[in-house]
């Protein structure tokens, strides 16, 4: 039953409060240098509110659910969940600001992601890149998948994992990176959540 989710989260909070350790200590991605772009969703973050980080596009292609700002144990991050959305299908995009890849070489892209209550691969997280996004029309742009290490249905809940270094050196001009989640608020096998944090584009030395 879904009520178990609430009990799980309360238990998780209790354990962390007893240990006195912040998960931020374990989750924080090193500040890769030289940095081209970075985001950790910390500026102005308000827990459990619609994400409105400057420069980012929060677009619900299908359904009413949008990406949210979450803050847990002083760690802010972005999260998309279909849980209790009431929609048969939810598709949510979080699109980065434009990133210029012409002023340097050997760019790499890293981030961290986690999942909670994801029990089906159809409840998916994708990472995509576009070279022709016009800043407005998400679905008319050309999006290519990026290969990254992502949480799976067997991953521990809320345990952020590293994406691995993703090579962007083959791209030129301005690009946008998107995180896209598919889920459902009426199908309980598809109403899990994904969390994203510590996004970096840096120059590989």
N, C-alpha and C positions, 0 to 999 in steps of 0.2 A: 504494500500500500504506500501511497505517496507520503503519508504522514511520517513514514520511516525516514524520509529525507530530512524532515525537520529535526527529528531526534538525532540523526547522524551529525548534522551541523552543530547542534547544541553540544553534543558530546565532544566533537572536534574542538570547539571553542574552549570547553572546560579543560581538555588535555593541554592545550597550548598555554592557557592561563596558569596552569600549575607548573609547567616547565619553565616559564619566564623567558623563553626564547622566541625571537621574532622570526617568522618564516622568511622575511625579507633578507635576513642574513644568509640564508641558504639559496635563495632564489635569484638574488641580484646578479645580473650579467656584468662582467667587467667592462669598464669604460674603454672600449677598443679605440685606439688612436692610430692615425688621424681619423676623426669622425666626419662622415658626410651628412648623416642624419641620425637622430635618436628620438625615442619617445618611450616614456614609462608611465604616462597618464597621471602624473602626480600633481600637475599644476591645476589648482582649483577643483580637485576631485572631491565629489560629494557622494557618499556611499548610497548605493541603490537608486541612482538617478539616471535618466537618459544621458548617454555620453555625448558631450558637446565640446570635446577637446578642439582647440583652435586649429583650423586647417584640415581637419579630418571630416569625411563625409560618412554619416550614419544613415544608411538607406535600407528601408524594409521593402524588398522587391515583392514579397508575398506575405500577407498577414500583417498583424499590428505590432509584433514584437520588434524591438530595436536593441542594439548594443547598449549596455549600461556601464556606468562607472561603479566599481565596487572597491571598497577599502576594507581589508581584513588584516588585523594585527599591524596596523600602520603601513601596510603595503597596498597601494592603489594599482588597479589593473582594469582591463576591459573584459566584459563578459557578455556572451549571448546565450539566452535560454528561452526555450519554447514553453517551459513549465507554466501551466495555468494561463497560457495566452488565449485559449478558446478557439484558436485557428486550426483548421485541419492541416494546413501547410504553413510553415514559416521559413522564409529565406531572408537572411539579414547580411548586409555587406558593411564592412568597415574599411574605408578607402583612405589611404595616406595622402598627405599633401604631395605636390609634385617634387620629385627628387632629380636633380641635374647630375647626369653621369658623364658629362662631357669635360668637366674641369679637372678630372683625375683619372687614373687607371687602376685596374686590379681591385675593383670594388667587390666587397662581400657583404652578405646580408645575414643577420642572425636575429633570433627572438626566442622567447620561451612560451610554452603553452601547456595547459592542463585541461583535464575534463572532470566532470562530476555527473554521475548517474547516466552516462552514455552506455547503452546496452546493445546498440545496433550500429553497424557500419553505415547504414543509411542516414543516421543522425551524424552528419559529417562536417568536418572542418576542412576547407581548402585554402591554399595560399596562392595568389595569382598576381601577375604583373601585366601592365598595359603600357604601350608606348603611344597610344592614340586617344586616351581618355581626355575629353574636353573639359573636365572639371564639373560637369553637370549630369550628363546622360550615362549612367553607369552601365545599363544593359545594352547600349548600342556600341560600346567600346569593344575592342578586341582584347581578350584576356587569355594569357597563357599560364598554365599551371607551373609552379615552382616546386621542385622536389625538396622536401623537408622532412625531418623526423617529427612526427606528430603523435599526440597521445592516442592510444587505442582503447578499446573497450576493457582491456585488462589492466590499463594503467591505474595507479592509485588515485583516488579522488583528490583534487586540488594539489597534486604533486607536480609542480612545474618541471618540464623537461626541456633540454636544449634542442633547438632545431637543427643544429649542425651548420657549418658555413655554406651558404648558398652563393654560388659564383654569379655575379651580375656583370662581369667584365665584357660579356658579349653584347650588352645593350648600350645604346648611345642615346643622347638627347635627354629629354625629360620623361621620367617614368612615374607611375603610381603603383603602389603595392596594395593589395586588398586581401582581407580575411573574410571568407564567405562561409556561413553556417546554414545547413538545412536541418529542419526539425519539424515537430508537430506538437500542438498543444492539446490535441484530442487523442492521439495515439500514444499511450504511455510508454511504448518502447522507443519513441523518438523525441522525448521531451527532456533530454539531458542538456547539460550546459558545457560551454567551452570558455576558457579564460586565456587571455593573451597579454604579454607584458614584455618589457625590456627589449624593445625593438632597436636595432642598430644597423646602419649601413656604414662601413668603414673601409679603409684602404689596406689591403693585404700587403705587408712589407716583405 
